[in-house]
Amino acid sequence: MQERLHLNHHPGTNPPDFSTRITDKIDESIILESSYFYPRGGGQPGDIGTLSEGNVSVDVGEVFAKDVIHHPVSNIEMFEVDSIIQCSIDSEYRNQLAHMHTTQHIVSAMADELWGASTVGNQLGTKESRIDLLFEDKTQFNMDQIQDTVNEILRKEIPVFTHNWTADEIMSDDRVRNRSFVGKILERLPEDITTMRVVDIQGIDICPCAGTHVANISELSEIEIVRIKQKGSGKIRLYTQLKNDNE
């Protein structure tokens, strides 16, 4: 079975280079015995990077997962199954997305804290991200209020931890927000998955999430909500940027 190292074995930013064995080639993708590459999902794009063997090096397109993680390359014939190769993840790209993803958790937590709004969708980018919020009464929404509230948090030093919890641990913890929605996700998990990765921004938010995140909030820039869009009954879409990352 392929080992998905990105879930447990290193921080969300500055991913290390690593060596591993090619176990298969499927269509135009390389399948690795173990991989630190993050496959797209949860609104976060997949990692990009390079695979190398000796003097041969090829770019890896956006990594994605089916039954296993796929590492798409332009010329799959350059590598053979059972070869040991060197793998490098584009750290700048990964770090930008980890910054965006951690900030999205804080925005979502504060929308819930201020107005009981639930996050029902998001799409992360390196320069701009969007977050879809669902309100019982969206006339309560105040763009300046949530931007100021989030930025006050982003000026602090707050650690970010990851845990592996069972479904019972997740659903019994009052600090986990929007548990009715989380419960529906847990019900769809395969029976052989007994724990789920949980991201814990200490004192701010606890949320099941397989995405990449910073180790401390102090690593993040302040947020700017650049525009909003009405998305039908009860829904508002926020478009956000991180100030220093876009200067």
C-alpha positions as CSV (number, residue, x, y, z in Angstrom):
1,M,0.0,0.0,0.0
2,Q,1.2,3.5,-0.9
3,E,2.3,5.5,2.1
4,R,0.9,9.1,2.1
5,L,3.6,10.9,4.0
6,H,2.1,14.3,3.7
7,L,-0.6,13.4,6.2
8,N,1.6,12.7,9.2
9,H,5.4,13.0,8.7
10,H,6.4,16.6,8.1
11,P,5.2,20.2,8.5
12,G,2.8,21.7,5.9
13,T,5.5,24.2,4.7
14,N,9.0,23.7,3.3
15,P,8.5,20.1,2.4
16,P,11.7,18.0,2.3
17,D,13.2,16.4,-0.8
18,F,12.8,12.6,-0.5
19,S,13.8,9.4,-2.3
20,T,11.4,6.5,-3.1
21,R,10.7,3.7,-5.5
22,I,8.5,3.7,-8.5
23,T,5.9,1.0,-8.1
24,D,3.7,1.6,-11.2
25,K,3.0,3.8,-14.2
26,I,-0.7,4.5,-14.9
27,D,-1.6,6.5,-18.0
28,E,0.7,9.5,-17.9
29,S,1.3,9.3,-14.1
30,I,4.1,7.9,-12.0
31,I,3.0,5.9,-8.9
32,L,5.4,6.1,-6.0
33,E,5.9,3.7,-3.0
34,S,5.6,6.6,-0.7
35,S,4.9,10.3,-1.3
36,Y,5.1,13.7,0.4
37,F,3.2,15.3,-2.5
38,Y,-0.2,16.7,-1.5
39,P,-2.9,15.5,-3.9
40,R,-5.6,18.1,-4.8
41,G,-8.7,18.0,-2.6
42,G,-10.6,20.0,0.0
43,G,-10.4,23.1,-2.1
44,Q,-6.6,23.0,-2.2
45,P,-4.7,22.4,-5.5
46,G,-2.2,19.6,-5.6
47,D,1.5,20.0,-5.3
48,I,3.8,20.4,-8.3
49,G,7.6,19.7,-8.4
50,T,10.2,17.4,-10.1
51,L,11.2,13.8,-10.2
52,S,14.9,13.0,-10.9
53,E,17.1,9.9,-11.6
54,G,20.7,10.7,-12.3
55,N,20.9,13.4,-14.9
56,V,17.3,12.9,-15.9
57,S,14.7,15.3,-14.4
58,V,11.1,15.9,-15.3
59,D,8.4,18.3,-14.0
60,V,5.5,16.9,-12.1
61,G,2.1,18.5,-12.9
62,E,-0.6,19.0,-10.3
63,V,-0.7,15.8,-8.2
64,F,-4.1,14.1,-7.7
65,A,-5.4,11.0,-6.0
66,K,-7.6,8.1,-7.0
67,D,-7.0,4.8,-5.3
68,V,-3.3,6.0,-5.1
69,I,-1.6,9.3,-5.5
70,H,-0.8,10.1,-9.2
71,H,2.3,12.2,-10.2
72,P,1.6,13.3,-13.8
73,V,4.7,13.8,-16.0
74,S,5.1,14.8,-19.7
75,N,7.3,11.8,-20.7
76,I,6.5,8.7,-18.6
77,E,8.9,6.6,-20.6
78,M,11.9,8.3,-19.0
79,F,11.5,6.2,-15.8
80,E,11.2,2.5,-15.2
81,V,9.2,0.6,-12.5
82,D,11.3,-0.3,-9.5
83,S,13.7,2.6,-10.1
84,I,14.8,4.7,-7.1
85,I,14.2,8.4,-7.8
86,Q,14.7,11.7,-6.1
87,C,11.5,13.8,-5.5
88,S,11.3,17.6,-5.0
89,I,8.1,19.5,-4.2
90,D,7.9,23.2,-5.2
91,S,8.2,24.8,-1.8
92,E,7.2,28.3,-2.7
93,Y,3.9,27.0,-4.3
94,R,3.2,24.7,-1.4
95,N,3.9,27.4,1.2
96,Q,1.6,29.9,-0.5
97,L,-1.2,27.4,-0.4
98,A,-0.5,26.3,3.2
99,H,-0.7,30.0,4.2
100,M,-4.0,30.4,2.3
101,H,-5.5,27.2,3.8
102,T,-4.6,28.1,7.4
103,T,-6.1,31.6,6.9
104,Q,-9.3,30.0,5.4
105,H,-9.8,28.0,8.6
106,I,-9.6,31.2,10.7
107,V,-12.0,33.1,8.4
108,S,-14.5,30.2,8.6
109,A,-14.1,30.0,12.4
110,M,-14.8,33.7,12.8
111,A,-17.8,33.6,10.5
112,D,-19.2,31.0,12.7
113,E,-18.2,32.8,15.9
114,L,-19.7,36.1,14.7
115,W,-22.9,35.0,12.9
116,G,-23.2,31.2,13.1
117,A,-22.4,31.1,9.4
118,S,-21.2,27.7,8.0
119,T,-18.5,27.3,5.3
120,V,-20.1,25.3,2.5
121,G,-17.3,25.6,-0.1
122,N,-13.9,27.0,-0.8
123,Q,-11.2,27.1,-3.5
124,L,-7.7,28.1,-2.6
125,G,-5.2,29.9,-4.8
126,T,-1.7,31.2,-4.4
127,K,-2.8,34.8,-4.9
128,E,-6.5,34.8,-4.2
129,S,-9.0,32.4,-2.6
130,R,-12.7,32.2,-2.2
131,I,-14.8,31.1,0.7
132,D,-18.6,30.4,0.5
133,L,-20.6,31.1,3.7
134,L,-24.1,30.1,4.5
135,F,-26.1,32.3,6.9
136,E,-29.5,32.0,8.5
137,D,-29.6,35.8,8.1
138,K,-27.0,37.1,5.8
139,T,-28.0,40.7,6.5
140,Q,-25.8,40.3,9.6
141,F,-22.7,40.0,7.4
142,N,-20.2,42.9,7.8
143,M,-17.1,42.7,5.7
144,D,-15.0,45.1,7.8
145,Q,-16.0,43.3,11.0
146,I,-14.8,39.9,9.9
147,Q,-11.6,41.3,8.2
148,D,-10.7,43.2,11.4
149,T,-11.5,40.2,13.6
150,V,-9.4,37.8,11.6
151,N,-6.5,40.3,11.3
152,E,-6.4,40.7,15.1
153,I,-5.9,36.9,15.4
154,L,-3.2,36.9,12.6
155,R,-1.1,39.4,14.7
156,K,-0.7,36.8,17.4
157,E,1.6,33.8,17.9
158,I,-0.7,30.8,18.0
159,P,0.5,27.2,17.4
160,V,-1.2,24.9,14.9
161,F,-1.3,21.2,15.7
162,T,-2.4,18.1,13.8
163,H,-4.0,15.1,15.5
164,N,-5.4,11.8,14.3
165,W,-8.8,11.3,15.9
166,T,-11.5,8.7,15.6
167,A,-15.0,9.7,14.4
168,D,-16.2,9.4,18.0
169,E,-13.5,11.8,19.2
170,I,-14.4,14.3,16.6
171,M,-18.1,14.2,17.1
172,S,-18.0,14.3,20.9
173,D,-15.7,17.4,21.0
174,D,-17.7,20.6,21.4
175,R,-14.8,22.6,20.0
176,V,-15.4,21.1,16.5
177,R,-17.6,23.4,14.5
178,N,-20.4,22.5,12.2
179,R,-20.5,18.9,13.4
180,S,-23.7,18.0,11.6
181,F,-21.9,18.7,8.3
182,V,-18.7,16.9,9.6
183,G,-20.8,13.9,10.6
184,K,-22.1,13.5,7.0
185,I,-18.5,13.4,5.7
186,L,-17.5,10.9,8.3
187,E,-20.4,8.6,7.3
188,R,-19.0,8.4,3.8
189,L,-15.5,7.3,4.8
190,P,-14.5,3.7,3.9
191,E,-14.8,1.2,6.8
192,D,-11.0,0.6,6.8
193,I,-10.3,4.3,7.7
194,T,-10.5,4.5,11.5
195,T,-9.0,7.9,12.2
196,M,-9.1,11.3,10.5
197,R,-6.5,14.1,10.4
198,V,-7.6,17.0,12.5
199,V,-6.1,20.5,12.4
200,D,-6.1,22.4,15.7
201,I,-5.4,26.1,15.7
202,Q,-5.1,26.4,19.4
203,G,-8.1,28.2,21.0
204,I,-9.4,29.3,17.5
205,D,-10.6,26.3,15.5
206,I,-10.6,22.5,15.4
207,C,-11.5,21.0,12.0
208,P,-11.0,17.6,10.2
209,C,-8.7,18.5,7.3
210,A,-6.1,16.7,5.2
211,G,-4.7,20.0,3.7
212,T,-1.4,21.7,4.5
213,H,-1.0,24.4,7.1
214,V,1.6,26.5,8.9
215,A,3.0,25.6,12.3
216,N,2.2,28.9,13.9
217,I,-0.1,31.8,13.0
218,S,2.8,34.2,13.3
219,E,4.0,32.9,9.9
220,L,0.9,34.5,8.2
221,S,0.3,37.8,6.6
222,E,-2.9,39.8,7.4
223,I,-5.9,39.2,5.2
224,E,-7.7,41.5,2.8
225,I,-11.3,40.8,1.6
226,V,-11.0,42.1,-2.0
227,R,-14.7,41.6,-3.0
228,I,-17.8,39.7,-2.1
229,K,-20.5,38.1,-4.3
230,Q,-24.1,37.2,-3.4
231,K,-24.7,33.5,-4.1
232,G,-28.4,33.1,-3.7
233,S,-30.5,32.5,-0.6
234,G,-28.4,32.8,2.5
235,K,-25.0,32.5,0.7
236,I,-22.2,35.0,0.4
237,R,-18.8,34.3,-1.4
238,L,-15.7,36.1,0.0
239,Y,-12.6,36.6,-2.2
240,T,-9.5,36.9,0.0
241,Q,-5.9,37.8,-0.4
242,L,-2.9,37.8,2.0
243,K,-1.5,41.3,2.0
244,N,2.3,40.7,2.1
245,D,2.0,37.7,-0.3
246,N,0.6,39.9,-3.0
247,E,2.8,43.0,-2.7
